[in-house]
Amino acid sequence: MKRREFLKTSLGLGIAGVAAGRWARFATGGDEAPAKSVPIVISTWKHGVAANEAAYAVLVRGGSALDAVEQGVRVSEADPKVTSVGFGGLPNAEGVVELDAAIMEGRTRNAGAVAALQGIMHPVSVARKVMETTPHVLIVGAGAKRFALQHGFPEENLLTPESRGMGAVEGGE
């Protein structure tokens, strides 16, 4: 299923679910307790399926949306088959995997982000730490890496045999 088709279908199902809930309240005169809400997790990429499963598991256990987003993204960041983020990600022109991530807490509108972060597997968790522990919204490059290491995130080699050399150009490392 293509991303656009997936979004149309998901949106249609979501609207149908909301409409069904409203109809149930209308049909019962509104005196009944509202139908229990069911968490919905949507992403647009194929690798989002595993991420959605992890996020959904957090939600059904009563976890926050923020926890669900972070845990879902971590699944994609750790999957070497996903070359757009994290472990096994497409390296830059110098052969280094540099990662960006941002996260936002909807109720408070607090946000945190990192960019050009090297050697850290889970930039989404570093971004969350930026949001929760600093007055900053964005930390980049060497400062982001220093921040991550100071907060206990392990430094790791993010290249895999498959990703090694995919982004390197002549004259790079």
N, CA, C and O atoms as a DFTB+ gen file, in Angstrom:
692 C
 N C O
     1  1       0.850      -1.168       0.000
     2  2       0.000       0.000       0.000
     3  2       0.900       1.237       0.000
     4  3       1.853       1.315       0.776
     5  1       0.603       2.181      -0.852
     6  2       1.385       3.405      -0.920
     7  2       1.045       4.306       0.263
     8  3      -0.041       4.206       0.834
     9  1       1.971       5.178       0.624
    10  2       1.818       6.050       1.777
    11  2       0.529       6.872       1.691
    12  3      -0.208       6.969       2.672
    13  1       0.259       7.452       0.550
    14  2      -0.933       8.291       0.384
    15  2      -2.204       7.462       0.601
    16  3      -3.143       7.919       1.253
    17  1      -2.228       6.242       0.052
    18  2      -3.390       5.368       0.232
    19  2      -3.548       4.982       1.697
    20  3      -4.659       4.936       2.225
    21  1      -2.417       4.704       2.344
    22  2      -2.439       4.342       3.755
    23  2      -3.026       5.476       4.591
    24  3      -3.860       5.250       5.468
    25  1      -2.580       6.696       4.309
    26  2      -3.089       7.841       5.069
    27  2      -4.580       8.045       4.840
    28  3      -5.320       8.313       5.786
    29  1      -5.028       7.920       3.590
    30  2      -6.461       8.076       3.304
    31  2      -7.277       7.017       4.047
    32  3      -8.307       7.322       4.648
    33  1      -6.808       5.779       4.000
    34  2      -7.518       4.686       4.673
    35  2      -7.530       4.912       6.179
    36  3      -8.567       4.760       6.826
    37  1      -6.372       5.276       6.739
    38  2      -6.281       5.498       8.180
    39  2      -7.170       6.644       8.608
    40  3      -7.867       6.551       9.618
    41  1      -7.151       7.721       7.849
    42  2      -7.991       8.863       8.173
    43  2      -9.467       8.469       8.105
    44  3     -10.257       8.838       8.974
    45  1      -9.825       7.725       7.076
    46  2     -11.216       7.274       6.943
    47  2     -11.638       6.409       8.108
    48  3     -12.738       6.572       8.636
    49  1     -10.774       5.486       8.519
    50  2     -11.102       4.618       9.657
    51  2     -11.205       5.427      10.941
    52  3     -12.074       5.170      11.775
    53  1     -10.321       6.401      11.100
    54  2     -10.360       7.252      12.291
    55  2     -11.654       8.044      12.361
    56  3     -12.286       8.120      13.415
    57  1     -12.047       8.631      11.243
    58  2     -13.303       9.397      11.201
    59  2     -14.490       8.483      11.461
    60  3     -15.420       8.851      12.179
    61  1     -14.456       7.289      10.875
    62  2     -15.546       6.339      11.098
    63  2     -15.639       5.961      12.573
    64  3     -16.735       5.833      13.119
    65  1     -14.490       5.783      13.211
    66  2     -14.482       5.433      14.630
    67  2     -15.061       6.542      15.497
    68  3     -15.844       6.285      16.412
    69  1     -14.669       7.784      15.200
    70  2     -15.205       8.915      15.951
    71  2     -16.711       9.027      15.727
    72  3     -17.478       9.224      16.670
    73  1     -17.121       8.898      14.467
    74  2     -18.553       8.991      14.151
    75  2     -19.334       7.890      14.865
    76  3     -20.420       8.144      15.388
    77  1     -18.800       6.683      14.892
    78  2     -19.490       5.578      15.563
    79  2     -19.647       5.869      17.054
    80  3     -20.695       5.596      17.639
    81  1     -18.610       6.421      17.656
    82  2     -18.693       6.774      19.074
    83  2     -19.733       7.844      19.332
    84  3     -20.489       7.758      20.299
    85  1     -19.778       8.847      18.480
    86  2     -20.777       9.914      18.643
    87  2     -22.188       9.358      18.420
    88  3     -23.122       9.728      19.131
    89  1     -22.337       8.463      17.428
    90  2     -23.650       7.874      17.163
    91  2     -24.100       7.065      18.369
    92  3     -25.269       7.119      18.751
    93  1     -23.185       6.315      18.971
    94  2     -23.541       5.502      20.136
    95  2     -24.022       6.393      21.277
    96  3     -24.995       6.054      21.950
    97  1     -23.361       7.523      21.504
    98  2     -23.800       8.436      22.563
    99  2     -25.148       9.058      22.226
   100  3     -25.999       9.222      23.100
   101  1     -25.342       9.404      20.946
   102  2     -26.615       9.987      20.517
   103  2     -27.742       8.978      20.673
   104  3     -28.818       9.298      21.179
   105  1     -27.476       7.752      20.231
   106  2     -28.509       6.714      20.249
   107  2     -28.925       6.354      21.671
   108  3     -30.053       5.918      21.896
   109  1     -28.031       6.532      22.618
   110  2     -28.375       6.191      23.997
   111  2     -28.834       7.395      24.800
   112  3     -29.011       7.303      26.015
   113  1     -29.025       8.511      24.135
   114  2     -29.498       9.699      24.833
   115  2     -28.400      10.427      25.584
   116  3     -28.675      11.368      26.328
   117  1     -27.170      10.006      25.400
   118  2     -26.047      10.699      26.031
   119  2     -25.891      10.389      27.504
   120  3     -24.984      10.920      28.145
   121  1     -26.756       9.537      28.067
   122  2     -26.673       9.241      29.493
   123  2     -25.660       8.143      29.795
   124  3     -25.205       8.007      30.930
   125  1     -25.318       7.380      28.800
   126  2     -24.356       6.295      28.994
   127  2     -22.947       6.865      29.077
   128  3     -22.667       7.944      28.555
   129  1     -22.075       6.131      29.732
   130  2     -20.664       6.526      29.757
   131  2     -20.130       6.472      28.336
   132  3     -20.498       5.579      27.572
   133  1     -19.274       7.407      27.972
   134  2     -18.718       7.381      26.622
   135  2     -17.955       6.082      26.375
   136  3     -17.374       5.498      27.289
   137  1     -17.972       5.648      25.122
   138  2     -17.228       4.442      24.753
   139  2     -15.762       4.651      25.074
   140  3     -15.233       5.750      24.910
   141  1     -15.107       3.599      25.530
   142  2     -13.686       3.669      25.852
   143  2     -12.904       3.982      24.580
   144  3     -13.133       3.377      23.532
   145  1     -11.992       4.922      24.682
   146  2     -11.187       5.257      23.505
   147  2     -10.116       4.198      23.297
   148  3      -9.628       3.586      24.246
   149  1      -9.773       4.003      22.071
   150  2      -8.760       3.038      21.700
   151  2      -7.595       3.803      21.085
   152  3      -7.805       4.612      20.181
   153  1      -6.379       3.568      21.553
   154  2      -5.241       4.288      20.983
   155  2      -5.079       3.972      19.495
   156  3      -5.310       2.847      19.053
   157  1      -4.683       4.976      18.747
   158  2      -4.379       4.811      17.330
   159  2      -2.981       5.353      17.097
   160  3      -2.659       6.458      17.533
   161  1      -2.161       4.590      16.420
   162  2      -0.806       5.011      16.087
   163  2      -0.655       4.908      14.583
   164  3      -0.933       3.861      13.999
   165  1      -0.216       5.989      13.948
   166  2      -0.094       6.018      12.488
   167  2       1.288       6.515      12.106
   168  3       1.792       7.474      12.690
   169  1       1.894       5.873      11.139
   170  2       3.125       6.375      10.525
   171  2       3.037       6.097       9.031
   172  3       2.168       5.356       8.571
   173  1       3.943       6.698       8.293
   174  2       3.795       6.647       6.838
   175  2       4.819       5.793       6.109
   176  3       4.723       5.632       4.893
   177  1       5.772       5.253       6.800
   178  2       6.793       4.454       6.135
   179  2       6.625       2.987       6.507
   180  3       6.036       2.664       7.538
   181  1       7.142       2.108       5.668
   182  2       7.030       0.668       5.923
   183  2       7.649       0.296       7.270
   184  3       7.103      -0.533       7.999
   185  1       8.787       0.909       7.600
   186  2       9.422       0.591       8.877
   187  2       8.602       1.102      10.058
   188  3       8.905       0.790      11.209
   189  1       7.572       1.881       9.774
   190  2       6.699       2.374      10.831
   191  2       5.846       1.304      11.473
   192  3       5.334       1.510      12.573
   193  1       5.677       0.170      10.822
   194  2       4.842      -0.891      11.386
   195  2       5.417      -1.357      12.726
   196  3       4.694      -1.413      13.720
   197  1       6.684      -1.684      12.762
   198  2       7.305      -2.123      14.016
   199  2       7.328      -0.986      15.035
   200  3       7.134      -1.217      16.228
   201  1       7.561       0.226      14.575
   202  2       7.551       1.390      15.462
   203  2       6.155       1.586      16.058
   204  3       6.016       1.865      17.248
   205  1       5.138       1.439      15.232
   206  2       3.758       1.576      15.705
   207  2       3.432       0.525      16.755
   208  3       2.773       0.823      17.751
   209  1       3.884      -0.687      16.540
   210  2       3.616      -1.756      17.503
   211  2       4.220      -1.422      18.863
   212  3       3.584      -1.627      19.897
   213  1       5.450      -0.907      18.860
   214  2       6.099      -0.530      20.122
   215  2       5.366       0.635      20.781
   216  3       5.150       0.632      21.993
   217  1       4.987       1.624      19.987
   218  2       4.267       2.781      20.529
   219  2       2.911       2.363      21.087
   220  3       2.515       2.807      22.164
   221  1       2.207       1.518      20.359
   222  2       0.887       1.051      20.787
   223  2       0.989       0.298      22.119
   224  3       0.149       0.462      23.003
   225  1       2.025      -0.523      22.245
   226  2       2.209      -1.282      23.486
   227  2       2.368      -0.343      24.682
   228  3       1.861      -0.632      25.765
   229  1       3.061       0.769      24.497
   230  2       3.207       1.749      25.576
   231  2       1.844       2.343      25.925
   232  3       1.506       2.479      27.101
   233  1       1.071       2.693      24.917
   234  2      -0.234       3.326      25.151
   235  2      -1.218       2.402      25.855
   236  3      -1.919       2.832      26.771
   237  1      -1.279       1.140      25.441
   238  2      -2.255       0.234      26.064
   239  2      -1.866      -0.108      27.502
   240  3      -2.713      -0.533      28.288
   241  1      -0.598       0.073      27.849
   242  2      -0.169      -0.101      29.243
   243  2      -0.412       1.166      30.060
   244  3      -0.103       1.208      31.251
   245  1      -0.969       2.208      29.414
   246  2      -1.256       3.447      30.123
   247  2      -0.151       4.478      30.051
   248  3      -0.211       5.498      30.739
   249  1       0.858       4.233      29.230
   250  2       1.949       5.181      29.079
   251  2       1.514       6.439      28.344
   252  3       0.449       6.478      27.728
   253  1       2.334       7.443      28.416
   254  2       2.019       8.725      27.782
   255  2       2.289       8.674      26.278
   256  3       3.028       7.819      25.791
   257  1       1.682       9.597      25.570
   258  2       1.947       9.716      24.132
   259  2       3.418      10.020      23.896
   260  3       4.004       9.523      22.934
   261  1       4.019      10.822      24.753
   262  2       5.435      11.152      24.624
   263  2       6.300       9.894      24.748
   264  3       7.222       9.689      23.960
   265  1       5.995       9.059      25.740
   266  2       6.725       7.796      25.896
   267  2       6.525       6.909      24.670
   268  3       7.467       6.279      24.191
   269  1       5.295       6.865      24.168
   270  2       4.992       6.025      23.002
   271  2       5.767       6.482      21.773
   272  3       6.335       5.660      21.052
   273  1       5.792       7.776      21.534
   274  2       6.536       8.298      20.379
   275  2       8.012       7.949      20.496
   276  3       8.623       7.456      19.548
   277  1       8.570       8.209      21.656
   278  2      10.004       7.929      21.841
   279  2      10.306       6.449      21.621
   280  3      11.241       6.111      20.896
   281  1       9.529       5.571      22.235
   282  2       9.797       4.142      22.104
   283  2       9.597       3.652      20.671
   284  3      10.348       2.803      20.191
   285  1       8.599       4.181      19.999
   286  2       8.387       3.812      18.599
   287  2       9.542       4.229      17.710
   288  3      10.012       3.448      16.883
   289  1      10.000       5.459      17.881
   290  2      11.114       5.953      17.062
   291  2      12.379       5.161      17.351
   292  3      13.157       4.891      16.436
   293  1      12.597       4.786      18.594
   294  2      13.792       4.014      18.949
   295  2      13.855       2.687      18.179
   296  3      14.940       2.208      17.851
   297  1      12.700       2.103      17.898
   298  2      12.671       0.860      17.122
   299  2      13.275       1.098      15.730
   300  3      14.115       0.324      15.271
   301  1      12.842       2.169      15.070
   302  2      13.383       2.474      13.740
   303  2      14.849       2.851      13.817
   304  3      15.632       2.465      12.949
   305  1      15.236       3.601      14.847
   306  2      16.643       4.012      14.987
   307  2      17.565       2.807      15.170
   308  3      18.727       2.867      14.769
   309  1      17.083       1.727      15.759
   310  2      17.910       0.546      16.022
   311  2      17.871      -0.483      14.898
   312  3      18.604      -1.471      14.950
   313  1      17.043      -0.277      13.897
   314  2      16.875      -1.258      12.818
   315  2      17.862      -0.976      11.682
   316  3      17.728       0.038      10.998
   317  1      18.840      -1.841      11.469
   318  2      19.843      -1.586      10.432
   319  2      19.287      -1.609       9.010
   320  3      19.961      -1.174       8.076
   321  1      18.062      -2.112       8.839
   322  2      17.459      -2.105       7.495
   323  2      16.862      -0.743       7.148
   324  3      16.548      -0.482       5.987
   325  1      16.703       0.120       8.140
   326  2      16.166       1.461       7.915
   327  2      17.353       2.395       7.689
   328  3      18.027       2.788       8.642
   329  1      17.602       2.741       6.461
   330  2      18.806       3.522       6.146
   331  2      18.618       5.026       6.266
   332  3      19.549       5.785       5.994
   333  1      17.432       5.472       6.668
   334  2      17.219       6.913       6.790
   335  2      17.493       7.434       8.195
   336  3      17.638       8.642       8.380
   337  1      17.567       6.556       9.181
   338  2      17.810       6.974      10.566
   339  2      18.635       5.929      11.292
   340  3      18.603       4.751      10.937
   341  1      19.371       6.353      12.301
   342  2      19.983       5.451      13.263
   343  2      21.025       4.485      12.742
   344  3      21.735       4.750      11.772
   345  1      21.087       3.350      13.427
   346  2      22.067       2.304      13.134
   347  2      21.904       1.844      11.686
   348  3      20.818       1.441      11.269
   349  1      22.983       1.909      10.939
   350  2      22.930       1.523       9.534
   351  2      22.425       2.635       8.637
   352  3      22.148       2.412       7.459
   353  1      22.304       3.845       9.199
   354  2      21.821       4.975       8.420
   355  2      22.798       5.380       7.330
   356  3      23.992       5.090       7.398
   357  1      22.273       6.045       6.342
   358  2      23.083       6.534       5.229
   359  2      24.102       7.534       5.748
   360  3      23.716       8.556       6.315
   361  1      25.390       7.271       5.572
   362  2      26.401       8.213       6.063
   363  2      26.473       9.467       5.197
   364  3      26.009       9.483       4.056
   365  1      27.064      10.514       5.765
   366  2      27.252      11.753       5.017
   367  2      28.395      11.588       4.007
   368  3      28.935      10.493       3.856
   369  1      28.749      12.637       3.341
   370  2      29.779      12.582       2.304
   371  2      31.146      12.174       2.844
   372  3      32.005      11.737       2.077
   373  1      31.358      12.308       4.144
   374  2      32.626      11.912       4.759
   375  2      32.567      10.507       5.345
   376  3      33.518      10.063       5.989
   377  1      31.461       9.806       5.127
   378  2      31.325       8.437       5.611
   379  2      30.901       8.320       7.056
   380  3      31.087       7.267       7.666
   381  1      30.335       9.377       7.622
   382  2      29.920       9.391       9.026
   383  2      28.389       9.482       9.096
   384  3      27.772      10.277       8.386
   385  1      27.791       8.663       9.953
   386  2      26.347       8.739      10.160
   387  2      26.082       9.907      11.111
   388  3      26.522       9.901      12.260
   389  1      25.362      10.898      10.616
   390  2      24.949      12.050      11.424
   391  2      23.435      12.009      11.519
   392  3      22.742      11.839      10.516
   393  1      22.930      12.166      12.730
   394  2      21.497      12.000      12.953
   395  2      20.855      13.249      13.534
   396  3      21.481      14.017      14.264
   397  1      19.600      13.425      13.190
   398  2      18.782      14.510      13.716
   399  2      17.539      13.884      14.330
   400  3      17.079      12.831      13.888
   401  1      17.006      14.531      15.338
   402  2      15.737      14.095      15.920
   403  2      15.115      15.265      16.665
   404  3      15.805      16.137      17.190
   405  1      13.798      15.254      16.692
   406  2      13.052      16.253      17.455
   407  2      11.865      15.563      18.102
   408  3      11.335      14.587      17.573
   409  1      11.462      16.070      19.231
   410  2      10.307      15.532      19.942
   411  2       9.594      16.689      20.614
   412  3      10.218      17.667      21.026
   413  1       8.280      16.566      20.719
   414  2       7.481      17.625      21.337
   415  2       6.414      17.010      22.213
   416  3       5.819      15.990      21.865
   417  1       6.174      17.637      23.354
   418  2       5.106      17.229      24.254
   419  2       3.925      18.144      23.961
   420  3       3.999      19.352      24.185
   421  1       2.845      17.572      23.464
   422  2       1.731      18.361      22.962
   423  2       1.036      19.252      23.969
   424  3       0.692      20.390      23.650
   425  1       0.821      18.759      25.180
   426  2       0.089      19.573      26.167
   427  2       0.866      20.815      26.568
   428  3       0.291      21.897      26.685
   429  1       2.169      20.669      26.780
   430  2       2.992      21.794      27.245
   431  2       3.623      22.567      26.094
   432  3       4.065      23.703      26.265
   433  1       3.661      21.944      24.928
   434  2       4.341      22.488      23.745
   435  2       5.840      22.637      23.968
   436  3       6.497      23.416      23.277
   437  1       6.380      21.900      24.922
   438  2       7.829      21.855      25.108
   439  2       8.417      20.999      24.004
   440  3       7.804      20.023      23.572
   441  1       9.598      21.362      23.552
   442  2      10.237      20.610      22.480
   443  2      11.727      20.526      22.734
   444  3      12.311      21.365      23.419
   445  1      12.328      19.491      22.164
   446  2      13.771      19.322      22.206
   447  2      14.221      18.688      20.908
   448  3      13.490      17.911      20.293
   449  1      15.425      19.024      20.500
   450  2      15.932      18.478      19.245
   451  2      17.455      18.438      19.278
   452  3      18.113      19.193      19.993
   453  1      17.980      17.524      18.475
   454  2      19.418      17.457      18.221
   455  2      19.614      17.349      16.715
   456  3      18.757      16.835      15.997
   457  1      20.749      17.839      16.256
   458  2      21.057      17.758      14.824
   459  2      22.547      17.498      14.655
   460  3      23.371      17.912      15.470
   461  1      22.865      16.797      13.569
   462  2      24.252      16.455      13.240
   463  2      24.922      15.712      14.400
   464  3      26.103      15.913      14.683
   465  1      24.155      14.862      15.056
   466  2      24.654      14.068      16.184
   467  2      25.342      12.823      15.645
   468  3      24.757      12.074      14.863
   469  1      26.563      12.606      16.056
   470  2      27.343      11.456      15.585
   471  2      27.577      10.465      16.710
   472  3      27.837      10.851      17.850
   473  1      27.483       9.183      16.379
   474  2      27.895       8.126      17.292
   475  2      26.926       7.804      18.418
   476  3      27.305       7.129      19.375
   477  1      25.697       8.266      18.329
   478  2      24.705       7.985      19.365
   479  2      23.514       7.298      18.700
   480  3      22.908       7.856      17.786
   481  1      23.180       6.103      19.147
   482  2      22.149       5.277      18.509
   483  2      20.755       5.893      18.538
   484  3      20.014       5.780      17.561
   485  1      20.384       6.542      19.641
   486  2      19.001       6.988      19.806
   487  2      18.900       8.512      19.977
   488  3      18.724       9.005      21.091
   489  1      19.013       9.243      18.876
   490  2      18.916      10.701      18.989
   491  2      17.555      11.183      19.500
   492  3      17.475      12.267      20.079
   493  1      16.489      10.408      19.301
   494  2      15.190      10.848      19.814
   495  2      15.214      10.923      21.337
   496  3      14.593      11.810      21.922
   497  1      15.921      10.008      21.979
   498  2      16.015      10.036      23.437
   499  2      16.893      11.192      23.905
   500  3      16.641      11.782      24.956
   501  1      17.917      11.513      23.129
   502  2      18.752      12.676      23.450
   503  2      17.912      13.951      23.295
   504  3      17.997      14.860      24.121
   505  1      17.110      14.009      22.240
   506  2      16.236      15.169      22.026
   507  2      15.276      15.337      23.204
   508  3      15.030      16.452      23.664
   509  1      14.744      14.229      23.679
   510  2      13.846      14.306      24.841
   511  2      14.586      14.827      26.064
   512  3      14.048      15.633      26.823
   513  1      15.809      14.371      26.253
   514  2      16.614      14.835      27.384
   515  2      16.889      16.333      27.266
   516  3      16.892      17.041      28.273
   517  1      17.119      16.823      26.042
   518  2      17.291      18.263      25.817
   519  2      16.030      18.994      26.264
   520  3      16.102      19.999      26.970
   521  1      14.876      18.482      25.847
   522  2      13.596      19.095      26.191
   523  2      13.376      19.131      27.701
   524  3      12.920      20.138      28.244
   525  1      13.700      18.038      28.370
   526  2      13.362      17.904      29.783
   527  2      14.379      18.503      30.742
   528  3      14.045      18.780      31.894
   529  1      15.621      18.711      30.288
   530  2      16.649      19.125      31.247
   531  2      17.353      20.429      30.913
   532  3      18.201      20.881      31.683
   533  1      17.025      21.037      29.795
   534  2      17.711      22.279      29.438
   535  2      16.694      23.360      29.050
   536  3      15.529      23.060      28.789
   537  1      17.144      24.609      29.015
   538  2      16.277      25.674      28.514
   539  2      16.319      25.763      26.983
   540  3      15.659      26.617      26.393
   541  1      17.087      24.891      26.350
   542  2      17.282      24.927      24.898
   543  2      16.246      24.080      24.174
   544  3      15.619      23.203      24.767
   545  1      16.078      24.352      22.900
   546  2      15.232      23.527      22.048
   547  2      16.096      22.692      21.120
   548  3      15.717      21.570      20.787
   549  1      17.238      23.198      20.693
   550  2      18.078      22.520      19.712
   551  2      19.537      22.593      20.111
   552  3      20.057      23.662      20.428
   553  1      20.188      21.444      20.090
   554  2      21.638      21.359      20.295
   555  2      22.200      20.599      19.097
   556  3      21.632      19.588      18.685
   557  1      23.306      21.075      18.537
   558  2      23.822      20.475      17.305
   559  2      25.282      20.060      17.420
   560  3      26.021      20.517      18.292
   561  1      25.671      19.169      16.500
   562  2      27.054      18.789      16.285
   563  2      27.772      18.294      17.519
   564  3      27.249      17.481      18.282
   565  1      28.994      18.804      17.704
   566  2      29.826      18.371      18.824
   567  2      29.154      18.651      20.158
   568  3      29.302      17.870      21.098
   569  1      28.417      19.752      20.256
   570  2      27.703      20.062      21.493
   571  2      26.631      19.031      21.798
   572  3      26.428      18.673      22.958
   573  1      25.947      18.552      20.778
   574  2      24.924      17.526      20.970
   575  2      25.560      16.222      21.431
   576  3      25.028      15.540      22.307
   577  1      26.692      15.883      20.842
   578  2      27.363      14.645      21.242
   579  2      27.871      14.756      22.675
   580  3      27.714      13.824      23.464
   581  1      28.475      15.885      23.011
   582  2      28.967      16.091      24.373
   583  2      27.803      15.977      25.371
   584  3      27.931      15.327      26.408
   585  1      26.682      16.608      25.053
   586  2      25.493      16.545      25.903
   587  2      25.040      15.093      26.082
   588  3      24.759      14.662      27.200
   589  1      24.970      14.350      24.991
   590  2      24.530      12.950      25.057
   591  2      25.457      12.125      25.938
   592  3      24.995      11.366      26.790
   593  1      26.743      12.268      25.741
   594  2      27.707      11.497      26.530
   595  2      27.619      11.878      28.009
   596  3      27.703      11.008      28.877
   597  1      27.452      13.170      28.301
   598  2      27.333      13.618      29.693
   599  2      26.088      13.051      30.370
   600  3      26.041      12.930      31.595
   601  1      25.090      12.706      29.576
   602  2      23.850      12.167      30.136
   603  2      23.764      10.639      30.016
   604  3      22.682      10.061      30.126
   605  1      24.894      10.006      29.793
   606  2      24.957       8.553      29.855
   607  2      24.604       7.784      28.600
   608  3      24.498       6.558      28.640
   609  1      24.418       8.477      27.482
   610  2      24.151       7.761      26.233
   611  2      25.465       7.191      25.716
   612  3      26.450       7.921      25.608
   613  1      25.500       5.902      25.396
   614  2      26.765       5.303      24.950
   615  2      27.126       5.707      23.523
   616  3      26.259       5.855      22.661
   617  1      28.407       5.878      23.301
   618  2      28.886       6.142      21.942
   619  2      28.996       4.803      21.221
   620  3      29.531       3.837      21.765
   621  1      28.484       4.755      19.990
   622  2      28.485       3.519      19.216
   623  2      28.838       3.808      17.766
   624  3      28.627       4.911      17.262
   625  1      29.383       2.788      17.106
   626  2      29.615       2.877      15.668
   627  2      28.297       2.561      14.982
   628  3      27.768       1.459      15.130
   629  1      27.766       3.514      14.233
   630  2      26.458       3.336      13.614
   631  2      26.522       2.788      12.198
   632  3      25.487       2.525      11.585
   633  1      27.721       2.613      11.677
   634  2      27.857       2.047      10.334
   635  2      27.696       0.530      10.382
   636  3      28.148      -0.125      11.321
   637  1      27.063      -0.001       9.383
   638  2      26.974      -1.444       9.195
   639  2      27.784      -1.779       7.946
   640  3      28.141      -0.874       7.192
   641  1      28.079      -3.041       7.712
   642  2      28.784      -3.368       6.462
   643  2      28.028      -2.856       5.229
   644  3      28.644      -2.445       4.246
   645  1      26.692      -2.885       5.290
   646  2      25.893      -2.422       4.149
   647  2      25.944      -0.901       3.987
   648  3      25.970      -0.392       2.866
   649  1      25.957      -0.184       5.106
   650  2      25.935       1.282       5.001
   651  2      27.320       1.888       4.819
   652  3      27.449       3.014       4.340
   653  1      28.353       1.148       5.198
   654  2      29.716       1.663       5.092
   655  2      30.010       2.032       3.630
   656  3      29.884       1.201       2.731
   657  1      30.383       3.232       3.423
   658  2      30.757       3.678       2.082
   659  2      29.585       4.144       1.234
   660  3      29.813       4.673       0.145
   661  1      28.338       3.976       1.677
   662  2      27.200       4.396       0.853
   663  2      27.184       5.898       0.635
   664  3      26.711       6.357      -0.406
   665  1      27.688       6.683       1.588
   666  2      27.622       8.135       1.455
   667  2      28.972       8.771       1.202
   668  3      29.052       9.960       0.894
   669  1      30.031       7.994       1.327
   670  2      31.369       8.569       1.199
   671  2      31.647       9.007      -0.225
   672  3      31.192       8.388      -1.187
   673  1      32.394      10.074      -0.336
   674  2      32.833      10.550      -1.646
   675  2      34.350      10.572      -1.647
   676  3      34.987      10.494      -0.597
   677  1      34.914      10.677      -2.826
   678  2      36.374      10.691      -2.954
   679  2      36.930      11.827      -2.090
   680  3      36.430      12.951      -2.121
   681  1      37.960      11.514      -1.330
   682  2      38.572      12.500      -0.447
   683  2      38.033      12.420       0.970
   684  3      38.606      13.016       1.881
   685  1      36.924      11.682       1.176
   686  2      36.358      11.511       2.519
   687  2      37.081      10.416       3.250
   688  3      37.974       9.776       2.694
   689  1      36.708      10.189       4.490
   690  2      37.360       9.152       5.313
   691  2      36.990       7.762       4.847
   692  3      37.447       6.776       5.425
